[in-house]
Amino acid sequence: MKPLNTKRSETLFTRAQKHIPGGVNSPVRAFHAVGRSPLFIRKAKGATIWDEDGNAFIDYVGSWGPMILGHAHPSILGAIGKVMKHGTSFGAPTDLEVRVAELIKTCIPSIEMVRMVNSGTEATMSAIRLARAYTSRDKIIKFEGCYHGHGDSFLIKAGSGAMTLGVPDSPGVPSSVAASTLTARYNDLESVRELTLASAGHVAAIIVEPVVGNMGCVPPAEGFLQGLRQICDEQKIVLIFDEVMTGFRVALGGAQELYRVKPDLTTLGKIIGGGLPVGAYGGKREIMQLVAPAGPMYQAGTLSGNPLAMAAGYAMLSTLSKSRSFYVKLEKKSMQLEEGIRGNLRTIGLELTLNRVGSMFTLFFTDHAVTDYTSAAKAERPRFADYFRGMLARGIYLPPSQFEAAFLSAAHSDRDIEKTIAANLITLRQVYKPQVM
C-alpha cells in the first residue's frame, strides 16, 4: 500500500492557518482527532471525492449528510443553473419559497407552517426563542452529547466537535444562559422527569436529536421519544425535534415518521437545500403564528429563502418524494454495508459496537453498547484515529471523528460497498495487531 501523497493539501493547510482560525472554518475539519492534517477537497461526483492532490476516495461524509443522492446530482445542478441565470439573491419573496414550504409540509405532517432560514443553527436558535415566546418560560432541556449548533444555549455538554476536541463547554457563554439550560441524559426518561419536576412551570422546551448523529449514531431506546412526548403533554412543554441531520435522511418524513412521534416544532437543514446553506423550523400553526410579521417573536434573515438554495432544495425533495422505492433501496445498501462490517468483526473476533439507523452509521471502538454520552465517550479514540488513517490510505473517506455519524448515499454502488468492506477488514486487522494474529 503506497502512502498518500497529500503535499498540496499540506501546503494549503499551512497557508490557511495564517488567515483562518485553526486553518478551517469548522473545527472537526482540522483532523486533530485523527492525528494528521486535513485533506482539501477539489471536486466530487456521485459517491467519490477528489482532493487537491488528485487522490480519489469513496465518501461516507457526504457534506455531513445532505448528499443523499450523491454529489453533483444532475437534477440539483440543473435546477441551480436554471435559477442562477436570473440572479442569485433578491431579498424578496419568490415562488420557490412557497413551493418548498408546501413540499416540506406534505412530507412532514407535523409541520403546519414553516420558516426558512440559512443554517441548522439558525433554525434551532429560532425554535428555542419561539418556544420561550409561546410558553412565557425561560428554561430549556437538552441532552448530553446532542449538538444543536453553536448557539449559546446549546454549548452546554454538547456533542460532535466539542467531544472531538475535548471541550465540553465553550468560553463566551454567559452564566445566565448556562443557568437556563438544563441537561438530561439521552435515553434516560427518569433524568428528564427529575428536571421537569424540579423546574415545574419554568421549562419552555425539550430539544432532542431523535436519532443522535453528533456523538456518533445513537438511536433512541424503545419508548424514549414517546416518553418525551408524554412528559411534554403533561407539563405543557414544547417538544422540539432537531431533524437537521435526520430529516429526509432516515425516512422521507424524518425520524418522527420512523418512530411515529409527533413533535410540536421541527428544525431542518442540510438536505432541504440540496447541499447549499439552508435551514428551516416549523410546526404547529398556533405556535408558528407568533413569528414576525404574523406575531411578536422577531426573527429575520436577508438571505432566508435564497433562490439558489430553494431551487436545489425543491429538486432534492421532489426527487426523494416521487420515488416510493428510494428509501427501500437505500436501506438495502446500508444493510449490505452493516452486514459486511459485522462479518469482518466476527472473522477477526472483535467485539466492537456498530450503530445504524437507515443510512446513518457509526463503528464505535468499544465493546460496550453505546446509548448515551457516557457510553459513547468510552470509545477508544486512539484506535479510531488509527482506523481512520488506515481507511483513508485505502481510499475510504470517513468522518474524522469517532463522534460523528457516517452516511451512505444512493450513489454508492455495490462495488463501492464491497471495496469498503474489504478495506475495513484489512484496516481492523492492522489496528488490532497483534491481538488478531
C-alpha positions as a printed Julia matrix, in Angstrom:
437×3 Matrix{Float64}:
   0.0     0.0     0.0
   1.57    3.27   -1.14
   1.37    6.21    1.31
  -0.92    9.02    0.23
   0.69   11.98   -1.48
  -1.04   14.95    0.17
   1.6    17.64   -0.33
  -0.83   20.09   -1.96
  -3.3    19.75    0.94
  -0.49   20.18    3.47
   0.7    23.34    1.72
  -2.82   24.75    1.67
  -3.3    23.95    5.34
  -0.11   25.82    6.22
  -1.37   28.84    4.28
  -4.86   28.58    5.74
  -3.61   28.69    9.34
  -2.19   32.15    8.69
  -5.57   33.54    7.7
  -8.31   31.32    9.23
  -8.53   30.29   12.91
  -7.07   26.79   13.05
  -6.9    26.76    9.28
 -10.51   25.62    8.9
 -13.99   27.13    9.0
 -15.49   24.39   11.19
 -13.42   22.68   13.91
 -13.82   18.96   13.12
 -12.44   19.55    9.61
  -8.99   20.18   11.1
  -8.45   16.4    11.57
  -6.95   16.99   15.03
  -8.72   13.92   16.43
  -7.21   11.6    13.83
  -3.62   12.73   14.08
  -2.99   14.27   10.69
  -3.57   17.42    8.67
  -6.83   17.73    6.71
  -7.44   17.0     3.08
  -8.5    19.92    0.9
 -11.23   18.75   -1.46
 -11.26   19.86   -5.09
 -14.3    18.13   -6.56
 -16.9    15.4    -6.06
 -19.21   13.28   -8.19
 -21.61   10.58   -7.08
 -20.05    8.73   -4.13
 -16.49    9.87   -4.92
 -14.49   12.9    -3.82
 -11.05   14.03   -5.05
  -8.57   16.05   -3.04
  -6.21   18.72   -4.31
  -3.51   16.12   -4.89
  -5.78   14.07   -7.15
  -6.44   11.26   -4.66
  -9.88    9.7    -5.05
 -11.95    8.45   -2.09
 -15.29    6.73   -1.56
 -17.09    9.36    0.52
 -19.08    8.49    3.66
 -19.27   12.08    4.92
 -21.5    13.45    2.16
 -21.04   17.03    3.36
 -22.21   15.75    6.77
 -25.45   14.3     5.48
 -27.18   16.28    2.73
 -25.74   14.42   -0.25
 -28.26   11.6    -0.03
 -28.46   11.46   -3.85
 -24.68   11.68   -4.18
 -22.51   14.63   -5.14
 -23.22   16.84   -8.15
 -26.56   15.19   -8.9
 -27.77   16.33  -12.36
 -31.26   17.38  -11.24
 -29.86   19.61   -8.49
 -27.14   21.16  -10.62
 -29.68   21.75  -13.38
 -32.11   23.45  -11.0
 -29.39   25.74   -9.61
 -28.14   26.64  -13.09
 -31.63   27.46  -14.34
 -32.39   29.81  -11.46
 -28.91   31.33  -11.31
 -29.33   32.85  -14.77
 -31.98   35.15  -13.32
 -29.98   36.24  -10.26
 -28.54   34.85   -7.04
 -30.39   36.8    -4.34
 -33.32   39.2    -4.23
 -34.07   39.71   -0.54
 -37.7    39.38   -1.57
 -40.33   36.6    -1.69
 -40.19   34.06   -4.53
 -42.42   31.34   -5.9
 -39.76   28.75   -4.99
 -40.07   29.53   -1.26
 -43.74   28.71   -1.37
 -43.22   25.51   -3.34
 -40.53   24.26   -0.96
 -42.71   25.08    2.06
 -45.62   23.17    0.55
 -43.41   20.18   -0.19
 -41.97   20.13    3.35
 -45.48   20.22    4.8
 -46.6    17.37    2.56
 -43.69   15.17    3.63
 -43.77   16.05    7.35
 -47.4    16.36    8.53
 -46.47   17.78   11.97
 -45.25   20.92   10.19
 -48.29   23.12    9.57
 -46.25   26.27    8.9
 -42.54   26.66    8.18
 -39.99   29.49    8.17
 -36.85   29.28    6.03
 -33.5    30.31    7.5
 -29.87   29.89    6.45
 -28.48   27.15    8.68
 -29.38   24.47   11.18
 -28.0    26.67   13.95
 -30.36   29.49   12.95
 -33.24   27.02   12.91
 -32.6    25.67   16.41
 -31.9    29.1    17.92
 -35.15   30.4    16.44
 -37.15   27.37   17.57
 -35.96   27.84   21.16
 -36.82   31.55   21.11
 -40.24   30.7    19.7
 -40.89   28.09   22.39
 -40.0    30.62   25.06
 -42.31   33.2    23.49
 -45.15   30.66   23.26
 -44.86   29.4    26.84
 -43.62   32.59   28.57
 -40.99   30.38   30.22
 -37.19   30.65   30.16
 -35.61   27.25   30.74
 -34.88   24.56   28.18
 -33.83   20.92   28.48
 -31.25   19.46   26.12
 -29.35   16.18   26.25
 -25.71   15.38   26.93
 -23.93   14.75   23.66
 -26.65   16.22   21.45
 -25.45   19.1    19.3
 -27.86   21.72   18.02
 -25.46   24.22   16.5
 -23.28   26.8    18.17
 -25.97   28.92   19.79
 -25.14   29.86   23.39
 -27.89   27.69   24.86
 -26.62   24.59   23.08
 -22.95   24.6    24.05
 -23.57   23.06   27.45
 -22.33   19.46   27.32
 -22.61   19.49   23.54
 -21.62   16.62   21.28
 -19.78   16.43   17.96
 -16.95   18.93   17.69
 -16.98   19.66   21.41
 -16.49   15.97   22.21
 -13.89   15.6    19.47
 -11.8    18.49   20.77
 -12.33   17.54   24.41
 -14.02   20.87   25.19
 -17.46   20.09   26.67
 -18.35   23.73   27.34
 -17.37   26.89   25.48
 -15.93   30.14   26.85
 -18.11   33.07   25.92
 -21.38   31.52   27.05
 -22.92   33.8    29.73
 -23.59   32.2    33.11
 -27.2    33.36   32.88
 -27.65   31.36   29.68
 -25.99   28.31   31.21
 -28.3    28.55   34.2
 -31.37   28.4    31.96
 -30.11   25.31   30.11
 -30.83   22.02   31.88
 -29.06   18.89   30.68
 -30.58   15.42   30.78
 -29.17   12.03   29.82
 -30.18   10.76   26.39
 -32.32    7.6    26.54
 -33.0     8.24   30.25
 -36.57    9.39   30.8
 -36.14    9.49   34.57
 -33.47   12.19   34.26
 -35.94   14.24   32.22
 -38.73   13.78   34.76
 -36.42   14.87   37.58
 -35.52   18.07   35.76
 -39.08   18.96   34.78
 -40.35   18.37   38.32
 -37.52   20.4    39.87
 -38.3    23.28   37.48
 -42.05   22.81   37.23
 -43.69   25.64   35.33
 -40.36   27.04   34.11
 -39.37   24.73   31.23
 -40.28   26.11   27.81
 -38.92   23.35   25.6
 -37.24   19.99   25.38
 -34.98   19.81   22.32
 -33.56   16.5    21.16
 -31.92   14.82   18.2
 -34.44   11.97   17.78
 -31.57    9.9    16.4
 -28.31   11.35   17.64
 -25.7    11.94   14.98
 -23.39   14.2    16.92
 -21.86   11.75   19.36
 -21.8     9.15   16.64
 -25.02    7.48   15.53
 -27.06    6.67   18.65
 -30.68    5.52   18.2
 -33.45    6.19   20.7
 -34.31    3.39   23.12
 -37.75    1.86   22.74
 -40.3     4.23   24.24
 -37.86    7.1    24.82
 -39.28    9.52   22.27
 -42.83    8.53   23.18
 -41.96    9.22   26.82
 -40.71   12.7    25.95
 -43.97   13.39   24.15
 -45.93   12.32   27.25
 -43.85   14.45   29.61
 -44.25   17.5    27.36
 -48.0    16.99   27.17
 -48.28   16.68   30.95
 -46.1    19.72   31.69
 -47.23   21.88   28.74
 -43.68   21.93   27.37
 -42.87   22.41   23.68
 -41.23   19.29   22.22
 -38.66   20.15   19.54
 -37.15   17.51   17.27
 -33.85   18.64   15.83
 -34.04   16.86   12.48
 -31.3    18.89   10.83
 -29.46   15.62   10.31
 -32.28   13.04   10.28
 -34.87   14.99    8.3
 -35.39   13.35    4.88
 -32.4    11.13    5.73
 -33.71    8.24    7.86
 -37.13    8.43    6.17
 -39.0    10.83    3.92
 -40.8    12.2     6.96
 -37.7    12.08    9.14
 -37.24   10.3    12.46
 -40.72   11.36   13.55
 -42.15    9.21   10.76
 -39.82    6.32   11.58
 -40.68    6.31   15.3
 -44.25    7.63   14.99
 -43.87   10.52   17.41
 -45.2    13.97   16.58
 -43.21   16.95   17.93
 -44.57   20.45   18.34
 -41.69   22.03   16.41
 -39.14   20.57   13.99
 -35.85   22.02   12.83
 -34.45   21.1     9.41
 -31.34   21.78    7.37
 -28.77   20.1     5.14
 -30.9    18.05    2.72
 -33.6    20.7     2.18
 -31.02   22.85    0.39
 -29.51   20.06   -1.66
 -26.14   20.91   -0.11
 -26.47   24.71   -0.21
 -26.61   26.73    3.06
 -30.16   26.44    4.36
 -32.29   25.66    7.38
 -35.91   25.78    8.45
 -38.1    25.49   11.5
 -41.78   24.68   11.57
 -44.59   23.05   13.44
 -48.0    23.74   14.9
 -49.79   26.67   13.32
 -50.74   28.2    16.67
 -47.06   28.34   17.65
 -45.7    29.44   14.28
 -48.22   32.3    14.07
 -46.16   34.01   16.78
 -43.28   34.52   14.32
 -42.97   38.04   12.89
 -44.61   39.56   10.96
 -47.6    37.37   11.84
 -46.78   37.71   15.54
 -44.43   39.4    18.02
 -41.47   36.97   18.08
 -38.86   38.58   15.88
 -36.64   36.6    13.55
 -35.33   37.71   10.17
 -32.68   36.99    7.55
 -31.7    38.75    4.34
 -30.7    35.51    2.64
 -33.51   33.37    4.05
 -35.25   31.56    1.21
 -32.34   32.29   -1.12
 -33.44   31.27   -4.64
 -30.4    29.08   -5.29
 -30.92   27.12   -2.07
 -34.65   26.86   -2.7
 -34.1    25.61   -6.24
 -31.66   22.96   -5.05
 -33.94   22.01   -2.18
 -37.01   21.7    -4.34
 -35.14   19.47   -6.78
 -33.85   17.33   -3.93
 -37.16   16.93   -2.11
 -39.07   16.35   -5.34
 -36.69   13.54   -6.27
 -36.99   11.93   -2.83
 -40.77   12.22   -2.62
 -41.52   10.94   -6.13
 -39.75    7.58   -5.75
 -41.57    5.2    -3.41
 -38.68    2.75   -3.59
 -35.89    5.25   -2.86
 -35.62    4.58    0.88
 -36.13    0.84    0.4
 -33.15    0.73   -1.93
 -31.06    2.93    0.35
 -31.87    0.68    3.31
 -30.73   -2.32    1.29
 -27.37   -0.67    0.58
 -27.0     0.32    4.22
 -27.81   -3.2     5.42
 -25.26   -4.61    2.95
 -22.54   -2.43    4.46
 -23.61   -3.2     8.03
 -23.63   -6.95    7.43
 -20.21   -6.74    5.8
 -18.67   -4.88    8.74
 -20.29   -7.22   11.27
 -18.96  -10.16    9.28
 -15.47   -8.66    9.47
 -15.76   -8.28   13.24
 -16.77  -11.92   13.58
 -13.92  -13.04   11.31
 -11.34  -11.21   13.41
 -13.03  -11.93   16.74
 -13.56   -8.31   17.72
 -16.49   -7.09   19.8
 -16.94   -3.52   18.63
 -20.24   -1.65   18.62
 -21.84   -0.76   15.29
 -24.9     1.5    15.46
 -27.02    2.17   12.38
 -30.33    3.86   11.67
 -31.2     3.91    7.99
 -28.25    5.33    6.07
 -26.55    6.77    9.2
 -23.97    4.63   11.0
 -21.0     4.65   13.37
 -18.47    1.99   14.28
 -17.56    2.65   17.91
 -14.24    1.38   19.18
 -15.7    -0.08   22.35
 -17.28   -3.4    23.26
 -20.0    -1.71   25.34
 -23.39   -0.73   23.93
 -23.45    2.96   23.02
 -26.72    4.5    24.13
 -25.76    7.91   25.53
 -22.97   10.42   26.02
 -21.23    8.47   28.79
 -21.08    5.22   26.85
 -20.02    6.99   23.64
 -17.18    8.76   25.45
 -15.73    5.36   26.46
 -14.79    4.6    22.86
 -11.04    4.3    22.24
 -10.16    7.46   20.36
  -6.55    6.44   19.53
  -7.86    3.21   17.97
 -10.35    5.19   15.92
  -7.61    7.56   14.75
  -5.51    4.6    13.59
  -8.57    3.13   11.87
  -9.42    6.41   10.16
  -5.92    6.82    8.75
  -5.85    3.2     7.58
  -9.18    3.52    5.79
  -8.11    6.83    4.24
  -4.95    5.22    2.91
  -7.17    2.57    1.28
  -9.39    5.14   -0.43
 -12.24    5.36    2.12
 -13.17    8.83    3.44
 -14.9     8.66    6.83
 -15.83   11.43    9.29
 -12.57   12.49   11.03
 -14.07   11.94   14.48
 -15.27    8.97   16.49
 -18.23   11.14   17.45
 -19.68   11.92   14.04
 -22.11    9.72   12.12
 -21.19    8.49    8.66
 -23.64    8.48    5.75
 -24.41    6.38    2.69
 -25.99    7.79   -0.44
 -27.97    6.42   -3.33
 -24.83    6.88   -5.43
 -22.83    4.27   -3.5
 -22.56    1.23   -5.76
 -22.26   -2.42   -4.78
 -18.62   -2.17   -5.82
 -18.1     0.83   -3.53
 -19.59   -1.06   -0.62
 -17.61   -4.22   -1.34
 -14.4    -2.19   -1.52
 -15.28   -0.52    1.78
 -15.91   -3.87    3.49
 -12.61   -5.24    2.2
 -10.72   -2.14    3.36
 -12.45   -2.37    6.73
 -11.23   -5.94    7.29
  -7.61   -5.16    6.41
  -7.6    -1.96    8.47
  -9.12   -3.56   11.58
  -6.52   -6.3    11.43
  -3.82   -3.66   11.19
  -5.24   -1.59   14.06
  -5.59   -4.58   16.42
  -2.36   -6.34   15.53
  -1.03   -8.47   17.3
  -4.31   -9.29   19.14
  -5.88  -10.7    15.97
  -2.88  -12.69   14.8
